[in-house]
Amino acid sequence: MLGSKIAWDDTVLPFQLDKSDVRGRVARLDGVLENVLMQHDYPPAIEALVAEVALLTAMIGQTIKLRWKLSIQIRNDGPARLIATDYYAPTADGKPARIRAYASYDKERLQEDGDAYDNVGNGYFAILIDQGEGMKPYQGITPLTGSSLSNCAENYFAQSEQLPTRFELSFGRSTLSGEDEKWRAGGVMLQKMPKASPSVAPVENEAADGVLKAEDILSEDDFENWNRANILLDSVDSLELIGPSVQPTQLLTRLFHEDQPRVFDAQSVAFGCSCSEASVRNSLSIYSAKDIKTMTTDAGVVSADCQFCGMHYEMDPETLGFEAKAGPDGRSA
């Protein structure tokens, strides 16, 4: 299977290193990332942060068997106040997973010089999993620690799940011959297999800096295997992650051939938003006629904009809230 060719644009390829008891993902986001970012006119620093979280979302979302949605939220007191992404699981076999992303930022405080992560202050990294109606949602939260959002995600899995995890990412604007400049991103995720938990070393004391590391979690043998996989990943080149000349399967063969990599079916991803007029109406159904009146514009409508895709909705206030006098079609309620 490692010799087979798959489309490298907008895919997530799951793999497993049997010899090391490590699983992972190789992701390439190109058109989908361009679609995510073209919905907004973000400054370059915010674009870079959104691109990084979108790539993390694609890989993390694909590791979890979802019925519906995984969300990542990064809230902090820095200029990049909020970065939120959603991963919607495929609705059927052969269908793409869908990703959307949004950022809220303080333009006056934004630092365009230096690393984009300089705009992230103190706050938290959260993963929320919604398995759909009738299922209890899951939420995990850890403090923002490290020198990148990738580090924050690694620390989340170490602290919240006690699963050593590593991300190696590359992203930015690039130009292929004969094409316009566009955003491209690629990355590799490594994670110790959850089934290895019986051999996970008991965590008796917290790390000195409060952040668990692989050596704090794993037994000696497991740490040796984990460390070897990370050393091999250290040799990856940025162009191998985002360039068109190296297929993900070829990359895995080059990096981990001694660890017997196995690949599974690739998952395609696409930009997609779940917003609709019906969902907006549902969110307003808890308000009284008096509340709806305060939301009504001088033009006599209630308007709403989707923060993710920019879709604009205008609705008759008489059809909104639990005291609505008419249905969405304008007929008497």
N, C-alpha and C positions, 0 to 999 in steps of 0.2 A: 504493500500500500504506500510505502514511503516514496516510491518512484512515480506515483500517479500525479497528474497535474490537476490543480483546482484553480478556480478563478481567485485572484489575489485581491480583487477590489471589493471592499465591504463584506468581509467574511470573518468569522471566528472559527478557528480550527482547534478542537480539543485533542489533547494527546496525553500519553501516560508513559513514564519511565519506569518500567517494571523492575529493573534492577535496583533502583533507588527508592521505590515506593513513593514516587512523586508524580503528581498530575499537573497539567498546565493547559494554557491556551495561547495560541498565536493569533493576533488580531491585526487586520488592516482596515482602516477607515479612510475613505477617500471621498467619494460622492456623498455619502451620508453625512460626513463631517462638514462638507461644504454646504449642504442643505441646512444643517443645524445652525451654522454661523451666519448664513445669509439672511436669516429671519430677523437679524438685529444688526445695528451699526455699532458694534462693540469696539472700544479702543484695543490696540494690539495686546496689551497685557491681559485684559479680560478674555480676549479670544484665546490666548494661550492657556489660561486656566480652564476655560470651558472645554477646549480640545482635550486637555489632559483628563478631565473628569469623564468626558464622553467615552474616551478610550478605556478608562478603568471600568466604567459601567458596562461596556460591551463584554469585557472579559469576565467580570464578576457575575453579571446577570446570566451568562451562559453556563456557569458552574452550578447553578441552582435550578432544580427541576420545578419550574414555576407553572402555575395554572394561569397567572395573570401578570403581576407587575412587581418589579424591584425598583426602588428609588434610592438615590444617594443625595444627601443634603449636607452641605458644608456651610455652617453659619458661624460668623465671627465678628469681632469688633474692628476689623481692618477695613480699608477702602473697598475690598471685594467682599461685601457684606454677606452675600448669599450666592451659592452655586447649587442648582438643583437639576438632577437628571432623572429620567424614567426609562426603564427597560421593559417593554411589553413582550411577553413570550409569544412565539408563533401561535396563530389561531388554529393551524392545521399542519400536518406533515407537508414539507415542501414550501411552506410560507416563510417569509422573512420575519425575524424579530424586529421590533420597532424601537427606535431611540429618539428622545427629544431632550433638550437642555435649555436652561435659562439662567441668567445671572443678574443680580441687582448690585449696583456699586455706587460709591460716592465719588463723583467726578472731580470734585474739588480736592479731595485727598489722594487721588490716584497717583501712583509713582510709575511713570513710564520708563524711567531709566533703571537699569539693573534687572534683577530676576523678577519675573512675574509673581513669584511666591512672596516677595516682599510686601505685597498688597493683602496678604492673609494674616490676620491678627490672632488673638486668643479666641478660641471657640471650640466647636466640636465637629466631629465627622460621624455621620449617622447613616445607617442602612435600614431601610424599611421594606418589608416584604408583605404584599397584599395578595393573598391566595384566592381572593374572590368571596362572593357572598356565602355566608355560613361558616367561614374559616376565620380563626383568630389571627389578626395581623401580628407581625413580629417587628420589633424595633430594637436595634443595638446602637449604642452611643459611646464614643470614646473621645478624649481631648485631642485637639490638633497638635501633633508633635512631629518633629523632623524638619527637613529642609525642602520638602516638596509635598504635593498632594499625594503622590505615589507612596512616599514614606508614611503619610497619615493613614493610607489604606492598609499598608503592611502592619502598622501598629494596631489598627483596628482588629485585624484577624488574630494577632498575637494576644491582645488583651481580652477581646470579647469571645473569641472562639478557641483560643490556644492552638491555633494552626499556623506554623511558620509559613510565611507567604512572601514572595519576591516579585516585583514588577521591574521590567526594563523597557522604557518607552522612548519613542522618538516622534516628534511632531513639529509641524511648521509649514510655511508656504513654500511651494516648490514649483518648478516649471519643467515639463517634459517637452521634448522636441515637437514643435508644431502645435502645442497646446497652450492655453492661457494659464497664468499662475493660479494655483488653487491650494487649498489646505489638504495636507496628507498626514496620516498618523499610522503608526504601527507599534506593536509591542509584544512582549512575551510575559506571561504570568506563570510562576512556579508556585506550587502549594503542596505541602506534605499531605499525603492521603489521609482522609479522616479515619479510614479503617485501621490506621496504624495506632489509634488511640490507646490500645492495651499496653503498648510499649512506650507511651509518652511518660516522661519522668514527672513525678508529682512536684508541683510548684509549692515549696514550703515557705519561701521568702520572696518578697517582691525585689525586683532589680533595684540597684542603688538609685537610679534616676527615675524609678517608677514605671519604666517601660520594659516589658518582657521581651527577651530576645530568644532566638532559636535554641541557644545553649541552655537557657533557663527552662525550656519546655521539653526538649527531646532527650532520650537516653543517649549514651555515648556512641553506640553503633548508628543509630538513626541520625545523629548530628553529623557524623562523618559522611554519610551518604548525602545528606542535605547540603553540607558544605561543598562537596565535590560538584554537585549540580550547579550551585551558585558560582563556583569558580569557572566552570565551563560557560555559563551564561555571561560572565564578565568579558568574554572574548568577542561578544557580538558587536558588529559595527552598525552605526546608525543607518547607513544606506541599506544594510541587509534587512532592517526592520521596515523601511518605507519605500525602498526602491523597487522598480518593476522587474529587475533581472533575476531576483532570487525568490523562488516560490517558498511558501511556508514549510512545505515538506522537505525541500532541499536544505533549508535553514536548520530544521530539526536534525537532519542527518549529519550535517557538519558539526553542530554543537554537541549532540548527545549520542553519537552512533554507538559508543561503548555501553551505554545504558539501555539499549534495546528499546528505542521509542516506538510506540504504537499510536497511530492516528485513528480518529473516529470521523464520523460524518461532519463535514463543515456546515456551519450555520450561517446563512446569509442575514445581513442586517440592512435596515433601511430607515430613513427619517420618517417618523409618523407621530401624529398628535391625536389624542383621544377627545379633544374638546368638541362640543356640539351645543346647539341652542338648547336641546333638551337637558343637558347637564347643567347649563347655566340656570335654566328655569328651576331645576331641582334644588340647586344651591340657594336659590332665593325663596324657596317654598316655606321657609321657617319665619319669614318676615310678615308683619302686619301691613295693612293698607297704609297706615301712617308712616311706617318705616320705608315702604316703597316710594311714597311721595317724596321723601328726602333724597332719594336716589334719582328722581326724575329730572331730566334736563329741561332747559327753557324751550327746547323743541318738542317737549311732551313725550319723550321716550326714555327708557332705561337702557343704557348702553353698557357693554362689557367687552373687554379685549383679552384675548388669550396671551399670556405672557410668554408662552413657548413658541407659538407659530404666528402670532400677530393677527389672528382672525378677529374680525369686528362684528359684534352682534348688537342689533337694536330691537327692542321689544316694547310692546304696548303695556304700560304700567297696569292697565285694567286686567291684564291676563296673568299677573304675577302675584306671588304670595299666597298665604293660606286663606285670604279673604278675596281672592280673585273673583271679579264679576263676570269674566268671560274666559273661555278656554283659549289655548294657543291659536286656534283657528278663528278667533273673534266671536264665536257663537256664545250665547249666554251659558254661564256655568251651571 
